Amino acid sequence: MNRKARIAVIGAGNVGIAVAYYLVTQHQATQVVLIDPRDPMSLTSAQSGENYRNWWPHPVMTAFTDHSISLMEAIDTASNGRLNMTRGGYALVTRRERPEDLLRDLDQGYSRSGAPIRLHERGATTYRPPVRTPWQDAPGGVDVLLDRDLIRATFPSYAHDAATVIHVRRAGSISAQPLGQYMLEDLRAAGARLVRAEVKGITGQAPFDLELAGPEGTSHLTADCIVNAAGPYLQNIGAMLGEDLPVHNVYQQKIAFEDREQAIPRDMPFSIDLDGQRLAWSEDEARWLASDAQTARFLQPMQGSIHCRPDGPPQGQWVKLGWAYNQQPGDPHQEDPLDPHFPDIVVRGASRLHPRLAAYLGRLPRGVRHYGGYYTMTRENWPLIGPMRTPGTFIAGALSGFGSMAACATGALCAAWVFGEPVPEYANALTLQRYENQALQAELARLGGGCL
Ligand SMILES: Cc1cc2nc3c(=O)[nH]c(=O)nc-3n(C[C@H](O)[C@H](O)[C@H](O)COP(=O)(O)OP(=O)(O)OC[C@H]3O[C@@H](n4cnc5c(N)ncnc54)[C@H](O)[C@@H]3O)c2cc1C
């Protein structure tokens, strides 16, 4: 069977869906086809922690996520709250007094947006504690708590050595699956089609011939334009077009479990322990870990950035923990490398800031959910959104650990690139063209990559 599509979007994760959504709703595109062999939103998009924030050390990423959050707010409002947006903020915690480097990063990251940064010194009284819902009531900007008494009073469950809390206010959680569903409903209503098939090959120039493998065998589809939104498989689609895309995949994990000990207060914001640490082990444990190269690394100093947050409604009991300490690129064509040690490691690490979590050491409740997925990323951990080298082809991907929060802006930008419409100034730095910009490359090299 031969089919025709003006625009073929490859991948129905939250990114491909958002691209199709903005193609149809903003640009009235017709004959849009979303192609995926899997259920929509079922690969990486199903593994997301569903957190969002506008906190980055560079104003380009701040502008990008601010744009995306505004688009999510518009959809949340239009859909009567289907995104379940909360805005408790991100609380970034360190044991360092007045960490000047982090304060400089804040100034730099928010320099173009003008978001206020409020420092709360000893005896401060103007700080407003977290407001989860309604998100419209939460303040913007950033509060920096430099007073230990204020930190203890506001976040009583934290370990008492917390010396600084950077409370990013335009941050919280969303429900990413309803966001995808909402967009799919509009797409279907506008006549866009979802084709259940894997793209196996692409030949020709615009119009392209796409070879599809679906449940009914091989078929072909002709498209004037292609959007590569294949998540961890961006490279495969790139290779079909003769392009080598500068992306790699790193597997990251999370756990979620029922917090029967009530170790984590339900009103605690998404909290990140920024400080690196060396995990505490008994002598026997240390000997056992040292006997295997895979586990010996847990005896070494570990990086910071452990996440913890209550999950679900205020009256619920679940919590989520994550720690993106893996740095080794992996192969998404292989079986998922879920590490059986991860649950214990993340609980150990997280109990440094949340001491009551230590109750779960060696005795996590049955029913603990341990899951993971690939962060598809560039070396500088910025996404790729815009034209590929082959005329008529575009990329929307490399969204690492921020693709749920950034899907809307990614969709809006990519759709604008497809139609040759203007994009906001920041968006030029998110295209493949940035590798030609030596000054930007030097700046990004200074910032380093890394992911939360
Ligand atoms: C553990 C974890 C926690 C995360 N937490 C957060 C978070 O808190 N906040 C946040 O914003 N982001 C988070 N993320 C990141 C976010 O989940 C991803 O960035 C986002 O889901 C990527 O979406 P995607 O559409 O690009 O990819 P995917 O969801 O992987 O979708 C890609 C789709 O392309 C399809 N495809 C691939 N090849 C082909 C082909 N040849 N033909 C047809 N279809 C094809 C696949 O089947 C797949 O459905 C997290 C990610 C992980 C792994």
The ligand as an SDF file (V2000), in Angstrom:
LIG
                    3D

 53 58  0  0  0  0  0  0  0  0999 V2000
   14.3290    8.1740   34.2250 C   0  0  0  0  0  0  0  0  0  0  0  0
   13.9040    9.4310   33.4990 C   0  0  0  0  0  0  0  0  0  0  0  0
   13.3630   10.5060   34.2020 C   0  0  0  0  0  0  0  0  0  0  0  0
   12.9720   11.6620   33.5310 C   0  0  0  0  0  0  0  0  0  0  0  0
   12.4260   12.6990   34.2400 N   0  0  0  0  0  0  0  0  0  0  0  0
   12.0350   13.8210   33.5820 C   0  0  0  0  0  0  0  0  0  0  0  0
   11.4570   14.9040   34.2900 C   0  0  0  0  0  0  0  0  0  0  0  0
   11.2900   14.8640   35.5100 O   0  0  0  0  0  0  0  0  0  0  0  0
   11.0700   16.0050   33.5910 N   0  0  0  0  0  0  0  0  0  0  0  0
   11.2320   16.1020   32.2360 C   0  0  0  0  0  0  0  0  0  0  0  0
   10.8910   17.1290   31.6670 O   0  0  0  0  0  0  0  0  0  0  0  0
   11.7890   15.0860   31.5350 N   0  0  0  0  0  0  0  0  0  0  0  0
   12.1920   13.9600   32.1700 C   0  0  0  0  0  0  0  0  0  0  0  0
   12.7590   12.9330   31.4830 N   0  0  0  0  0  0  0  0  0  0  0  0
   13.0240   13.1210   30.0580 C   0  0  0  0  0  0  0  0  0  0  0  0
   11.8270   12.8540   29.1750 C   0  0  0  0  0  0  0  0  0  0  0  0
   11.1370   11.6940   29.6140 O   0  0  0  0  0  0  0  0  0  0  0  0
   12.3380   12.6630   27.7430 C   0  0  0  0  0  0  0  0  0  0  0  0
   13.2040   13.7240   27.3840 O   0  0  0  0  0  0  0  0  0  0  0  0
   11.1990   12.6410   26.7590 C   0  0  0  0  0  0  0  0  0  0  0  0
   10.2130   11.7080   27.1550 O   0  0  0  0  0  0  0  0  0  0  0  0
   11.7100   12.2830   25.3720 C   0  0  0  0  0  0  0  0  0  0  0  0
   10.5840   12.1980   24.5190 O   0  0  0  0  0  0  0  0  0  0  0  0
   10.7750   11.7740   23.0220 P   0  0  0  0  0  0  0  0  0  0  0  0
    9.4430   11.9110   22.3860 O   0  0  0  0  0  0  0  0  0  0  0  0
   11.9300   12.5000   22.4320 O   0  0  0  0  0  0  0  0  0  0  0  0
   11.2330   10.2500   23.0870 O   0  0  0  0  0  0  0  0  0  0  0  0
   10.4030    8.9080   23.3010 P   0  0  0  0  0  0  0  0  0  0  0  0
    9.3530    9.0540   24.3180 O   0  0  0  0  0  0  0  0  0  0  0  0
   11.4130    7.8370   23.4880 O   0  0  0  0  0  0  0  0  0  0  0  0
    9.6660    8.7000   21.9080 O   0  0  0  0  0  0  0  0  0  0  0  0
   10.3750    8.3620   20.7330 C   0  0  0  0  0  0  0  0  0  0  0  0
    9.4520    7.5070   19.8900 C   0  0  0  0  0  0  0  0  0  0  0  0
   10.0730    7.3100   18.6100 O   0  0  0  0  0  0  0  0  0  0  0  0
    9.6970    6.0330   18.1580 C   0  0  0  0  0  0  0  0  0  0  0  0
   10.6350    5.5950   17.1260 N   0  0  0  0  0  0  0  0  0  0  0  0
   11.9630    5.3900   17.2680 C   0  0  0  0  0  0  0  0  0  0  0  0
   12.4600    4.9290   16.0940 N   0  0  0  0  0  0  0  0  0  0  0  0
   11.4440    4.8680   15.2130 C   0  0  0  0  0  0  0  0  0  0  0  0
   11.3250    4.4500   13.8720 C   0  0  0  0  0  0  0  0  0  0  0  0
   12.3920    4.0160   13.1620 N   0  0  0  0  0  0  0  0  0  0  0  0
   10.1090    4.4880   13.2890 N   0  0  0  0  0  0  0  0  0  0  0  0
    9.0230    4.9470   13.9530 C   0  0  0  0  0  0  0  0  0  0  0  0
    9.0740    5.3470   15.2380 N   0  0  0  0  0  0  0  0  0  0  0  0
   10.2680    5.2920   15.8650 C   0  0  0  0  0  0  0  0  0  0  0  0
    9.7730    5.1810   19.4150 C   0  0  0  0  0  0  0  0  0  0  0  0
    9.0110    3.9890   19.2770 O   0  0  0  0  0  0  0  0  0  0  0  0
    9.2400    6.1220   20.4850 C   0  0  0  0  0  0  0  0  0  0  0  0
    7.8530    5.9240   20.7350 O   0  0  0  0  0  0  0  0  0  0  0  0
   13.1450   11.7580   32.1290 C   0  0  0  0  0  0  0  0  0  0  0  0
   13.6790   10.6850   31.4110 C   0  0  0  0  0  0  0  0  0  0  0  0
   14.0520    9.5290   32.0830 C   0  0  0  0  0  0  0  0  0  0  0  0
   14.6240    8.4010   31.2830 C   0  0  0  0  0  0  0  0  0  0  0  0
  1  2  1  0
  2  3  1  0
  2 52  2  0
  3  4  2  0
  4  5  1  0
  4 50  1  0
  5  6  2  0
  6  7  1  0
  6 13  1  0
  7  8  2  0
  7  9  1  0
  9 10  1  0
 10 11  2  0
 10 12  1  0
 12 13  2  0
 13 14  1  0
 14 15  1  0
 14 50  1  0
 15 16  1  0
 16 17  1  0
 16 18  1  0
 18 19  1  0
 18 20  1  0
 20 21  1  0
 20 22  1  0
 22 23  1  0
 23 24  1  0
 24 25  2  0
 24 26  1  0
 24 27  1  0
 27 28  1  0
 28 29  2  0
 28 30  1  0
 28 31  1  0
 31 32  1  0
 32 33  1  0
 33 34  1  0
 33 48  1  0
 34 35  1  0
 35 36  1  0
 35 46  1  0
 36 37  1  0
 36 45  1  0
 37 38  2  0
 38 39  1  0
 39 40  1  0
 39 45  2  0
 40 41  1  0
 40 42  2  0
 42 43  1  0
 43 44  2  0
 44 45  1  0
 46 47  1  0
 46 48  1  0
 48 49  1  0
 50 51  2  0
 51 52  1  0
 52 53  1  0
M  END
$$$$
